[in-house]
Each structure stands twice: as C-alpha cells, then as structure tokens.
C-alpha cells in the first residue's frame, strides 16, 4: 500500500447510523480521530437526526435525507470555522445521531409506599406500578440537558434516571384526584391521564415527550383489604342476626373442608339442605340465648375496630361513629 492509499483510508467518506440495537436512543459516530473528507456522504435515515458539534458547540443539524458534506450544506460549521468559498479540505467534527422513534416498555413503580388520606380508612399506604412510552421531541435540548458528550445512551439509562421523577408526581396526582382507595382499581385509566400533564413538564426540560402513561396496578395493605372484606360482609346483611347466620354458614363450609370424612358428610348435607340446617341452628340459638350471642358479636366487632384504630388504619372519629352504631343494636 502506497502512502497515497494510506492517507486516503484515513479520511471518512461515508457517515451513517444503522440502528442494530433497538434500545439505543443516542449514538456518537465513531470517527477514530480521523478527518472527514470534504464532500463525504451523510445518510440520515427515517426517524433520525444528526447533530454536528464543533469543539463542544452545536453546529449544523440534519434531518432525514442524503447530504454531501460541503460548505453549502454546513452553513453553521462554515461560519464557525471561517471557511471561505474555496474550502475543500478534510475537517474534524463530532457527529451524534439521535433516534426520534417512539420507545416503549419503559417501566415505573413507587419504590416506597405512598401515604394517602382517605375518607373511609384515614391514612393508607399504597404502591403502584405501570409502563410509559417516550420519544425525543427536541434533539438539541436532549443533547444539551441530558446526553451531553456521551458516546451512547440506552433506553434503560433514561428509565433509570427518570424513575425518581415519576413517584412524587404520581403521588401528587393521586392525592388531587380524591378517588377513594377502594375505587382506584376501577379508575386506573383516569389516574394515568391525570398524572401525565404534571409529569410531562419534568420530561420537557430534557427534550423528551411522554406519549403514553399507564397505571397497571395499585396495591393496598393486606390489613386494609381485610377490613374492607369485613365491611363488605357486614353490608350484605340487614342486622346482626343475619350476619351471624352468614358467618355460621361460612364456618360450616370450612368444617367441610378440614374435617375429613365428617367434613365430607357435612358437605353433602349442605348441598341438599343448607338452608334448613342453618335455619334450625339459628332458631335454636335465638330461642336459647340470642341476646347474649348478639352482644358477644358486637363486642368482638368493636375490638377488631379498636385494633384497626391502634394501627392507624382508621381514625378515632371513625372508630367512635362505628362503635355507636354497633352499641345501638343492643
């Protein structure tokens, strides 16, 4: 190889970026410190932007298309370098490609439970998880405020760095929505829509647009779920006698599951005459000592409510109101 061939091979004549990894958002063209040949071919593929940076200062920006790198196509760089019209020499410049496509499968979650105030349960801790999609809306702002002079930026880099922004914004939107904790699951779409505007303001500062924000799940503490189940069961009956009857049938069902042959026998009889069995049981209990049973059930329920109050799941005021209701039944 002659010296002419050696020098020729040192010049960059073709500049492009083939997105072999779909998770790459930002990519620095590997120039290997070689000069760019005057008139070199620059290819910017669909959903890409190319940014030329001269000594740390943004110069020319190219959208989709095929370009010959000559002075007429490099107005900003020509001005920065003070090139004259006859300039045709090789030159150095950093070139960065940014993908403008929509990136999906970003995941978010609340690292710690969010404390919310609820009219029914007082202070409640909830956790939430979901996904979102983004695209680079302003390539120059993204370069200045986020990527800088990195050689490569992956989707996971953005996901990790933005995670701490999402949780507090989600908590704020959830508090402002005034949705009861027990109604959150049926309002996931509305909650996601309410989070998006506030969260978008933070992402806009980095030139990033959130195209979709989804809340996939909201979880409640087990004690709140247990308390809700208890209240639901109580609302299913009109008075304490029907509550006792309901719980008696529940106990018989558990006995059928846990007592072997005897349980199986009970199960068969339940299928044939559950209503009669429970009716006879309740009639006997009411005939002998119905008032004592009702009092015991009321006191048991009050004690359970007291535990929930001590744990901070319900407020003092809510406890007193429910206690008065239960005592009035005596």
N, C-alpha and C positions, 0 to 999 in steps of 0.2 A: 504494500500500500504506500503510495506516494504521499508527500506532505500535503498536497492539494486535497487528496481524498480524506486525509485525517482532519483537516480544517473543515471540510465540507460536512463531515459527520458530526462535528461539534455544534453545528447550527441546528436549531429546532425549526423544522419546516411544517409540521402538522401538529395542531393543538386541538384536542377534543377530550371529552369525558364519556366513557361508556359505563353506565350505571350497572355494574355487575352485581353489586350488593344493594338490594332494595332498601336497606336500613340506613344508608348513608345520606345525610342531608347536605353536607358541606364538604368540599374536596379541593385541596390545593394541587394544581397541576405540577407534577414532578419534573422540574426543569434541569435538575442536576447541575445547577450553576452554569448551564450553557446559555449562549446568546440566542435570541430569537432572530431568525433570518428575516430581513426586510421582505415583505410580500408573502410571508408564511400564511398558510391556510388555517383559519379558525372556524371550527364547526360547533355551533351551539344547538343542541338537539331540543325537541319539543319539551316543554316544562323544565327548562334550564335557563339560568342566567350566568354569564361570565363577567367577572369583575377584574379589571386590571389595576394593580396597585403599584405606584411608583414611589419607592423609598418611604413606605408607610402611609402614603397619601392616595386616596381613591382617585383613579383617573377615569378611563373610559369604561362604560358598561354596555354589554352586548346581550340582546335578547335572541330568541330563536332565529337561526339563519346561518349562512355560509359567508365568511368575510375574508378578504385579503388584507393582511395587516400592513397597510400603507398609511402614509400621513393623512390622507383624506378620510380614512376610517378611524383615525386615532387623534381627533381634534384636541382632546384634553391633554393627552400624553405629549403631543406635538408642542403644545403651549408650555407644558411644564419643562420639557427638555430644550425648549428654544430651538427646535429643528427648523431649518429653512426648507424651502420647497424642493430643493435638490437633494434632500437627505435620502439615502438609500442604504445606509449601513446597518449591520446587525445591532440589536439592542437588548438590554436586560429589563425584565419586568416580572413581578409576581402575578400569577393568574389563579383566580379562585372560581370554582363552579359551585352554584347553589341549585339544589333541586326545588322546583316550585310545585311538585305534585302534592296530593293530599296524603298525609301519613296517618295510618290507622293503628289501632291496637295499642294506644297509649293507655296505661293503667294508672289509677289513682286510688287512694284509700286514706282513711283517717288513722294515723299512727297511734294516737291515743283517743279514748272515748271523748265525745263532745258532751258537755253538760248543758242540758236544755231545761227550761221551765215549762211545765205542763199543767193545765188547769186541773186535771184529774189526779195526776201522780206526783205533782210537785217537781222536784229536780230529778231528771232522768239522764242517765249516761247512754249515749247511742254511738254506734260505729257504722260507717258507711263505706261502700266500695263501688267502683264503676270504671268506665272507659271514656276516652275522648279522642277526637281527631284534630289534627292541625295541618296548616300549610304556611309556608313562608310568604307573607304578604308584602313585606318591604325588604328586599335583599340588602340594600345599603344599610338600613337600620339594624338588620340582623348581624351584618358584618361588624358594624361599629360597636353595638351594645352586647353582642353575645359571642360570636365565633372568634372575632379578632384575627390573629395571625396563626390560628391552629392549622394543622395540616389536614385534619379530618374531624367531622362531628357526626356522631351516630344518633339515631332516634332515641336510643336509651340514655344518651347524655342529656338530651332535653327533658326526657321524662324524669330523670333523677333530680335535675336542678330545679324543675318547676314544681316538684311534689310538695315542698313546704309552702308554696303559694296557694295551693288548692284547698287544703284542710281548713284554714281560717275563713276563707271566702265561703266555703260550703256551710260552715257553722253559722256565719252571719245570715246567709240566705235562708237557712233552715229556721233560725230564730224569727226572722222577719215574716216568714210565711204564715206563722200562727196555726200551723197544721198540728192537730193532736197526734201524739206519738203513735196511737193505735190506728190512725188514718194515713200514716206516712207510706205504708206499703202500696196503698191504692192510689197514691199521688206521686209516684216516682218521676213520671214524665214532667209534671208541673214543677216539681222541685228542681229537676235538672235545668229546665228553662229559666227558672229564677236565679240560678247560680251563674249561668253563662254571662250575662252582661257585666256583672262586677268582676268576674274572673278575666274577662276579655281585656279590661283596662290594664291589668298587670301584664298580660302577654303582648299587648300592643306596644308596650315600651321596648320590646325586643324584636319588633317587626314580625311577630307571629300571630296568626289568626286561628282561633278555635272554631272549627267548622261544625263540630257536634260535641255535646257533653251529655253523658248518660249516667244516671244513677242506677246501678244494677241491684243493689241490696242495701237494706238498713236493718241492723240487728239491735235488739233490745236486751237488757239484762234478764237473766233467767228468772229472777225474783219478780220482775215486773210482769213478765209473761205469765208466771204462776198466779199472781194476784189478778191479772186480767181474766184468766180462766175461771177463777173463783167468782169474780163479779158476774161473768157471763152465765155461770151456772145459777147464781142467785137470781139473775134477771129472768131466767127461764121459768121460774115458779112464782106463784102469787102470794104464798105465805110460807111460814116456817114448816107447816105440816107437809106441804108438797115438796119442800126442799129435803126434808128428812126422808120422804118416800123416794125421791130421786137418788139420794146418796145410798139408801138401803139397796136399791136395785144395782147400783154401782158395786157395792160390797159383795153382793151375791154373784155378780159376774166375775169378780176377782177370785172368789172362792172356787168357782167352777174351773178356773184356770190353774189353780195352785193346790188342789186337794186330791189329785189322783183320781181313783175310781169314784170316790164320793163326789168329787167335783164334776166328773163326767155325768153322774146320775143327776146332780143338780142342774147341769146344763141342759139335759134332755127335758127335764120337767119345766125348766124356764121356757123352752121353746113351745111347750104345749100350754102352759098356764101361768106365765109370769105375772100377768095382771091379777089373777086370782090370788097367787101366793103373796104378792106384795100387799094387795088389799087386805087379806086376812092378817098379815103381820102388822100393818099399820092400825087396823081396827083394834087388835088386841092391845097394842101399845097405848092407843088413845084411851081405851076403856080402863086400863090399869093405872097408868101414871103419865098421861100425855102432858100435863103441865110441867112435871119435872124434866121430861125429855126436852121440851121446848126451851126451858130455862138453861139447861145444860148446853144446848146447841147455840143459844145466843151468847152465853159466856165464852164458849170456845171460839166463836167468830170474833168476838171483841178482843180476845187475847191474840188472835192472829193479826188483827188490825194493829194492835199495840206493838207487835214485833216489827211490822212494816213502818210504823211511825218512828220507832227507835233507830231503824236502819236508814231513815231519811227518804224512804220511797214515797210516803205520803206526809202531808203537813199536819201540824197539831190541829188546825182548824178542820181539816178534812176528817181527821180521826174523831173529833168531838161530834161532828154532824152525823157521821155514820153510827157512832155509839148511841146517840139519842134515838136514832131511827130503830135500832135493834132493841133497845131497852123499852121503847114504846110498844113493841109487840108482846111484851109480857103482861 
